[in-house]
Amino acid sequence: MCAKEIAKTENIAEIYQLKITLRDSKPPIWRRIQVPGDITLAELHLVFQRVMGWENDHLHAFAIGGIQYSEPEPAPYENDGEIQDENSVTLNQVVSGKAKFSYEYDFGDSWEHQIILEKVLPPETGVQYPVCLTGKRACPPEDCGGIWGYAELLEAISDPNHPEHDERLEWLGDEFDPGAFDLEAINQDLRDIH
């Protein structure tokens, strides 16, 4: 279901306000979003990709209440029956109360996110869901070696005397501002989900 389809639903489910924080990021990289409670975990994955700034090039999994949810094919690792299909379950079926759960993206770099359900709200007239309310700092670039590799990358690009400074800047391709956060661009991306 794309964002436009979600927004046009006449009987939108209750709205779940979630805070997503990239674990071990210092200073913290986070987003606060609102999504319909009846969004599938597969759709929620796409929302997370957009709001965090990931490129959806790697495998992922949710861990909720001791159960793993992921894509049915290809499974992130051999499925012994403990991984559930993220397409077959909605957020409001597996998360309630002041719940916490996790989302891992790219099992090589292991970008781990902590998600907190902050509150459940009635939908607001005229608001197109999902929506990002706020956040802080830019998403790390894909394939930079996880949170520790990201710290090394920031160190190298911030110090012109660092032996890897030029090489890392060239790898980035553009200027990279770790403090950047563009709420308008994120919400445009959410509207464009197909």
KAWOWO-V912976 format. One record per residue. RES is the residue in three letters. PHI is phi in whole degrees, -180 to 180 (NA if undefined). OMEGA is omega in radians with two decimals (none if undefined). D_FIRST is the distance of its C-alpha to the first C-alpha in Angstrom with 2 decimals. Layout:
# KAWOWO-V912976
((RES | PHI | OMEGA | D_FIRST) (RES | PHI | OMEGA | D_FIRST))
This chain:
# KAWOWO-V912976
((MET | NA | -3.14 | 0.00) (CYS | -87 | -3.10 | 3.79) (ALA | -58 | -3.12 | 6.73) (LYS | -65 | 3.11 | 8.10) (GLU | -67 | 3.11 | 5.95) (ILE | -61 | -3.08 | 6.52) (ALA | -66 | -3.07 | 9.97) (LYS | -83 | -3.11 | 10.75) (THR | -61 | -3.08 | 10.45) (GLU | -67 | -3.10 | 14.18) (ASN | -107 | -3.14 | 14.72) (ILE | -64 | 3.09 | 12.90) (ALA | -65 | 3.04 | 14.06) (GLU | -57 | -3.08 | 16.61) (ILE | -99 | 3.12 | 15.91) (TYR | -100 | 3.06 | 16.81) (GLN | -96 | -3.07 | 18.88) (LEU | -119 | 2.97 | 19.17) (LYS | -112 | -3.12 | 21.78) (ILE | -110 | 3.13 | 21.27) (THR | -125 | 3.06 | 24.62) (LEU | -74 | -3.07 | 25.55) (ARG | -60 | 3.09 | 28.34) (ASP | 68 | 3.08 | 31.85) (SER | -79 | -3.13 | 31.07) (LYS | -136 | -0.07 | 34.13) (PRO | -66 | -3.03 | 33.77) (PRO | -61 | 3.01 | 30.39) (ILE | -108 | -3.04 | 27.15) (TRP | -151 | 3.07 | 24.52) (ARG | -140 | 3.00 | 21.59) (ARG | -116 | -3.08 | 20.83) (ILE | -131 | 2.99 | 17.29) (GLN | -127 | -3.13 | 15.71) (VAL | -137 | 3.03 | 12.34) (PRO | -64 | -3.14 | 11.46) (GLY | -63 | -3.11 | 13.25) (ASP | -92 | 3.05 | 10.83) (ILE | -70 | 3.07 | 8.31) (THR | -73 | 3.09 | 8.82) (LEU | -65 | 3.07 | 11.38) (ALA | -63 | 3.10 | 9.72) (GLU | -69 | 3.12 | 7.05) (LEU | -63 | 3.06 | 10.30) (HIS | -56 | 3.14 | 12.15) (LEU | -64 | 3.09 | 10.38) (VAL | -64 | 3.13 | 11.15) (PHE | -59 | 3.12 | 14.61) (GLN | -58 | -3.10 | 15.16) (ARG | -69 | -3.04 | 14.75) (VAL | -74 | 3.12 | 16.79) (MET | -83 | 3.14 | 19.41) (GLY | 101 | 3.09 | 19.82) (TRP | -76 | -3.05 | 19.45) (GLU | -108 | 3.10 | 18.85) (ASN | 60 | -3.14 | 16.86) (ASP | -100 | -3.02 | 19.95) (HIS | -133 | 3.10 | 20.83) (LEU | -72 | -3.10 | 20.06) (HIS | -153 | 3.05 | 19.01) (ALA | -158 | 2.98 | 19.27) (PHE | -99 | 2.99 | 18.95) (ALA | -124 | -3.07 | 22.15) (ILE | -132 | 3.10 | 21.92) (GLY | 57 | 3.11 | 24.98) (GLY | 81 | 3.13 | 26.56) (ILE | -115 | 3.09 | 23.70) (GLN | -95 | 3.07 | 21.92) (TYR | -125 | -3.13 | 18.22) (SER | -157 | 3.08 | 17.11) (GLU | -67 | 3.12 | 15.80) (PRO | -69 | 3.12 | 17.59) (GLU | -143 | -0.16 | 19.08) (PRO | -80 | 3.09 | 20.83) (ALA | -69 | -3.13 | 21.79) (PRO | -64 | 3.04 | 23.13) (TYR | -160 | -3.03 | 26.40) (GLU | -54 | -3.08 | 27.90) (ASN | -86 | 3.11 | 26.01) (ASP | -100 | 3.13 | 28.66) (GLY | 93 | -3.11 | 26.38) (GLU | -93 | 3.11 | 25.77) (ILE | -102 | -3.13 | 22.37) (GLN | -96 | 3.13 | 19.48) (ASP | -73 | -3.12 | 16.22) (GLU | -66 | 3.11 | 13.58) (ASN | -77 | -3.01 | 10.91) (SER | -102 | -3.10 | 13.03) (VAL | -137 | 3.11 | 13.52) (THR | -102 | -3.12 | 12.13) (LEU | -55 | -3.09 | 13.89) (ASN | -72 | 3.04 | 15.96) (GLN | -82 | -3.03 | 17.21) (VAL | -121 | -3.10 | 18.83) (VAL | -132 | 3.06 | 19.69) (SER | -154 | -3.14 | 21.97) (GLY | 64 | 3.11 | 25.05) (LYS | -91 | -3.02 | 26.02) (ALA | -77 | 2.98 | 24.39) (LYS | -126 | 3.03 | 24.50) (PHE | -150 | -3.09 | 22.68) (SER | -128 | 3.13 | 22.38) (TYR | -139 | 3.10 | 20.15) (GLU | -113 | 3.12 | 21.98) (TYR | -123 | 3.12 | 21.08) (ASP | 66 | -3.06 | 23.44) (PHE | -67 | 3.05 | 25.85) (GLY | -77 | 3.11 | 28.66) (ASP | -80 | 3.07 | 28.58) (SER | 56 | 3.05 | 27.12) (TRP | -81 | -3.10 | 25.26) (GLU | -99 | -3.13 | 25.08) (HIS | -119 | 2.99 | 23.24) (GLN | -99 | 3.13 | 24.16) (ILE | -116 | 3.10 | 21.61) (ILE | -118 | 2.99 | 23.12) (LEU | -80 | -3.07 | 21.58) (GLU | -80 | 3.13 | 23.75) (LYS | -168 | 3.07 | 22.97) (VAL | -116 | -3.01 | 20.84) (LEU | -129 | 2.97 | 20.82) (PRO | -74 | 3.11 | 20.08) (PRO | -65 | 3.10 | 17.50) (GLU | -97 | 3.10 | 19.43) (THR | -62 | 3.08 | 19.58) (GLY | 86 | 3.12 | 18.57) (VAL | -93 | 3.11 | 16.68) (GLN | -94 | 3.14 | 13.27) (TYR | -102 | 0.02 | 11.42) (PRO | -74 | 3.14 | 11.15) (VAL | -143 | 3.03 | 14.68) (CYS | -97 | -3.11 | 17.50) (LEU | -91 | -3.10 | 20.78) (THR | -169 | 3.10 | 23.28) (GLY | 176 | 3.14 | 24.33) (LYS | -143 | 2.97 | 27.24) (ARG | 69 | -3.11 | 28.15) (ALA | -76 | 3.02 | 26.63) (CYS | -71 | 3.05 | 24.77) (PRO | -63 | 3.07 | 27.23) (PRO | -68 | 3.08 | 27.12) (GLU | -58 | 2.98 | 25.67) (ASP | 61 | 3.13 | 28.39) (CYS | -97 | 3.04 | 31.04) (GLY | 101 | 3.13 | 32.07) (GLY | 77 | -3.04 | 30.18) (ILE | -63 | -3.13 | 31.27) (TRP | -76 | 3.07 | 34.93) (GLY | -65 | 3.10 | 34.61) (TYR | -64 | 3.11 | 32.89) (ALA | -61 | 3.11 | 35.91) (GLU | -66 | 3.11 | 38.22) (LEU | -62 | 3.14 | 36.36) (LEU | -62 | 3.11 | 36.69) (GLU | -63 | -3.10 | 40.33) (ALA | -67 | -3.08 | 41.03) (ILE | -78 | -3.13 | 39.50) (SER | -87 | -3.10 | 41.11) (ASP | -120 | -3.13 | 44.58) (PRO | -59 | 3.13 | 46.09) (ASN | -91 | 3.13 | 48.76) (HIS | -67 | -3.09 | 46.39) (PRO | -61 | 3.14 | 47.13) (GLU | -106 | -3.06 | 43.46) (HIS | -54 | -3.08 | 42.74) (ASP | -65 | 3.14 | 42.74) (GLU | -61 | -3.14 | 41.00) (ARG | -68 | 3.08 | 38.10) (LEU | -63 | 3.10 | 37.77) (GLU | -64 | 3.11 | 37.78) (TRP | -61 | 3.13 | 35.07) (LEU | -66 | 3.09 | 32.83) (GLY | 83 | 3.13 | 33.43) (ASP | -132 | 2.99 | 33.05) (GLU | -68 | 3.14 | 34.28) (PHE | -124 | 3.12 | 32.31) (ASP | -110 | -3.10 | 32.43) (PRO | -64 | 3.14 | 31.52) (GLY | -91 | -3.05 | 31.66) (ALA | -72 | 3.03 | 29.14) (PHE | -152 | -3.08 | 26.09) (ASP | -116 | -3.08 | 24.36) (LEU | -60 | -3.12 | 22.18) (GLU | -62 | 3.14 | 21.57) (ALA | -65 | 3.12 | 20.44) (ILE | -62 | -3.13 | 18.05) (ASN | -68 | 3.03 | 16.42) (GLN | -65 | 3.08 | 16.35) (ASP | -59 | 3.12 | 14.58) (LEU | -64 | 3.12 | 11.88) (ARG | -68 | -3.08 | 11.61) (ASP | -91 | -3.14 | 11.49) (ILE | -62 | 3.09 | 8.54) (HIS | -121 | none | 7.16))
